[in-house]
C-alpha cells in the first residue's frame, strides 16, 4: 500500500460510521485536511510521504470511531464512539430474528383467518418477546469491548486495510471453492448424504424424503441454478491467483449473486422440490433464508460504501 491507499482506508473507516447523507462531505474534508498534514510532515522530514508516515500520522490523529464521533452527535450507549454501531447491530439482529420467526410461523399450513391470528400471536410471544436477549447480549459485549480498550489501549490500535483485500485470505477462498463443489455434488442427488453417513442402510422413507420430484428435475431453473453456482468456482479461482478483488470481479460477484437469488426465487415459486411435504417445505424455507441473507449482505455492503476519491497529488511513496 502507498500513502494514498492508507489515507483512503482511514477515511473509509471514518465515513462508514456516519449517516449516509453526511459521508461524502466529511470524506472530502478529511482528505483535504489529512493530505495537507501529510505533505507538511513529508516536507519537514525532507522525503516523500510513504505508507509508514501516513499510518503514523493517522494513528496520532485518532481512532476512526473517535474521529467519526466528532462529526455526529455522540450516543451514550456504552461508549459514545460505539453508540451507532451498537444501535445498528441491535436493529439488524432483531430484524433477522423477527423475520425468521415470522416466516417459520407463516410457512406452516394455515386453514383460516383464526389460524393467521394464532400464528401471529405465537410469533409475538415466542419470537418478538423472546428476542430481547439480543440487545442484552450486545450491551454485555460492547461493555466488555469498551473496558478492554481502556484497559489495554494497544489492542485497539488502528491498522490500514486495502479495499480490494480477500476476506480470510487465499486459504479461506480455497475452502469456499471446496465447499461449493461439495454442495453441488450433494445437490445433484441429496440422498448421497445418507449413503455417506449410513453406508446405504438408511430407511427407505429417508431416501424418499431426499429425492427430487420428476417435475423439479425437468425445470430449466434447476439446471440454471446449478450452473450459476458452478460459475463461482472460476471467479474465485481468478481472485486467488490475482490475490485481490478487482472492481470488475466485485461487479461480477454482485451480478452472479443477484442472478442466483432470482433463480432461487423462481425455484421456490415453481412447485414441489422434494417428494415428501415436510422435506419440501424445509428445503424451500432454507432457500428463502439464503435469499434473504444474501440480499441483506449486499444491502449492508452498499450502505457502507464510500465514494472513492481521485488520486491525491504528492502522497505517493
N, C-alpha and C positions, 0 to 999 in steps of 0.2 A: 504494500500500500504506500502511496505517496502522501504528501501533506494535504493535498486536496481531498483525497479519499478519507483521511482521518477527520477532517473538518466536516465532510458530508455525513459521515457515520454519527458524529456527535450531534449535529444539527437535526438529523432524523430522529435520534433518540430523544431529543428535547421536544421536537414538534409533535410526535405521535402522542405525547401526554397532554396535548392541548385540545380544546374544542376545534372541530374541523374548520369552521369559518375563520379561525384565528391563525391557523398553521402557516399559510404561505407568507403572511405579513411578518410573523415572528421569525420564520426561517430566513427571509430576506434581511431582516435587521441583524440577526445573528451572523449571517455570512459577512455582511459589511463590517461589523464590529470585530469579529474574530480574525478576519483577513487582515485588517489594519494592525491589530495587535501582533499577529504572527509576522507580518512584514517588518514591523518595528523591532521585534525581537531578533529577526534574522539580520537586520541592518546593524543592530547593536553588537551582535556576535561576529559580524563580518563574514557570514557564509549564507548559502542558500537554505531556505526552510526545507526541512525534511520531516518524515513521519514521526521520528522521535521528538523533535522540537514541538511539533503540533500536539502530540499526545501530552507532553509535559505542560504545555500552555493550557490545554483543556482540563486536565486534572486540577490545575490550580484555579481554573475558572469556576469549578463546582460540579457536583453530580448532576446528570441530566434531570433527575427528578426534582432536585432543589432549584435548578435554573428555571424549569417549567413552572414551578410554584411562584416564581417572581412575576410571571405573566398572567396568572389567573388567580381568582380568589381561592385561598387555601381552604381545603376541607379539614375538619378537626378530628376525623375518624382515625384513630391510632396515631399515625404520623402524617402531618399536613402534606408532605411530599408524596405519600402513598394513597391519599384520600380518593383521587379519581380512579386509580387502578383498583382499589377495594370496591368502589361502587360498581364499576364495570364488571368485575368478576362476580359480584353478587347478582346483578341483573341477568347476566348471561347464564350463570349457573341455575338460577331459579327458572328462567325461561326454558332451558333444556329439560329440567326436571318436570315442570308442569306440562309442557307439550308432550313429552314422552309418556307421562302418566295418562294424559287425556287420550292420546292415540291408543294406548293399551285398553282403556275402558271402552272407547267407541269402536274399537276393532272387533269386539265380541258381538255376536248376533243380537240385535235389538228388535223386539217384536212389536212394540207400541210406544206411544208418547210417554207413558208411565215408565217404560224401560229406559228412555233417554234421561228423564229426571233422576231415576235411580242411579244410572251410571255417572251423571254429573255430581250427585251427592256423594257417591263413593270416591270420586276423583277429588272433591274438595276435602274430605276427611282424611283419606289415605295418602294423598299426594301433596295438595297445597299446604295444609296444616302441618303435615309431617315434614315438609321440605325446609322448615325453619332451622333444621340442623345445619344447613349450608351456610347462612350468614354467621351463625355461631362459630363454625369451624374456621371461616375466614377471619373473624375477629382474633381468634387464638393465633392463627398462622401469621397474620400481619403484625400482631403484637410481638410475637417471638422474633420476626424479621427485624422490626424496628429496634428491639432490645439488642439483638446481635450486632447490628450496625453501630449502635452506640458503644457497645462493649468492646468490639473488635473492628475498628474503622477500616482496616485494610481489607476485610472481606468484601466490602462494597466498592472497592477501587474500580473506576470505570475503565473499560478496555474498548478500543475501536473495533467495529465489526464491519466487514465488507458486505455490501448489499447483495452480491452475487454468490455468497458462500453456500456450501452444501450443508444443510442441517444434519448434524450427526456424522458428517464426513463420508468418505467413499465407502467405508465398511457398512454403514447404515443403509446406503443406497444399494449396495450389492445384496444385502439381506432383503431389501424390499423387492428386488428383482426375483430372488428365490421364492419369496412369499407369493408374488404374482403368478409365477409358473406353477407353484404347488396349488394355488387357488384355482387356476384354470383347469388343472388336471382333475381336481375334485369336482368342479362344476360340470365338466363333461359327463361325469357319471357319479352323482353323490353317494351312491351305495358302496363305492370303493372304500369309503371311510369305515364301513362295517367290516369289510374284508381285512383292513389293516389292523383294527382293534380286536376283532373276534375270529379272524382266520377263516371266514366263510361259515361260521357256525351260529350267526345271529338268527333270531326268529324271523320267519317269513314276513310277519307284519312289519318288522323294522325295514326290511328291503322294500316292501310295498310303500312305506311312508317316504322313502328316499328315492323313489322312482319318478321320473318326469312323465307327464301326460303326453300322449302322442300328438295332441294339438300343439303343446308347447314346443316340442322338438321340430315341428314343421313351420313355426313362425319365423319370418325374416328377422324380427327383433332379437331372437335368441342368438343367432349366429353373428349378428351385427354387434351385440353386446360382448361376446367373446373376442371378436376382432378388435374392438376398442380397448379391451383390457390388455390384449397382447401388444398393442401399439405402444403401451407404456414401457415395454422392455427395451426396444431400440432407443427410445428417447432418453431413458435413464442411463443406458449404457453410454450414450454420447456425452451426457453430463459427467459421468465418471471419468471418461477419457480426457475431457477438457478441464476437469477439476473445478468447474464453476457453472452457475446458471447464467446463460446469456439472456438478453432481452427477448430474442427470438424463441429461445427454449421456454422461457416463462410464458410467453403468449401461447405457445403450443400446448403447454401443460394446462393452462386455463381452458383453452378451446376443447381439448380432449376430455377434460373432466366434466365440462358442461354438456358435451355431447353424450358422454356416458350416463350422466344424470337423466338426460332427456330420454335415452333408450331404456333405462331402467324404469322410468315412469311409464313409458309405453308398455313395457313388460308387465308391470304391476296391474295396469288397467286392462291388459289384453285377455285376461281369463286365468283359469287354474294353471299352476306351475307343476305342483306335485299331486300325486294321485289321491292322498287322503286329505280330508278337510283340515285337520289340526296342523299337519306339516305344511300344507299350502298356505294357511293363514300366517303361520310363523315365518315362512320364507318371505312372503310379501311384506310383512311387518318389518322384518330386518332390512329389506331393500329400501323401504321408506325411511327408516332411520339413517341408512347410509346416505341417501339423497339429502336429507336434512343436514347432516353433519358436514357433508362436502360443501353444500351451499353456504352454511354458516362459516366454514373455514375461509372460503374465498370472500365472503362478505366482510369478515374481520380484517383480512389482508387489505381489501380495498379501503376500508375505513381508516386503517393505519398508514396508508400511503401518503407520501410527501412529495410534492413536485420537485424533480431534480433541477439543480442549477447548472448553468453553463460553466465551463472550466474557469477557475479563478486564476487571474494573472499573478505571476510572481510567487506562487506557492508550490511549484513543482520542485521535488527534490530527488 
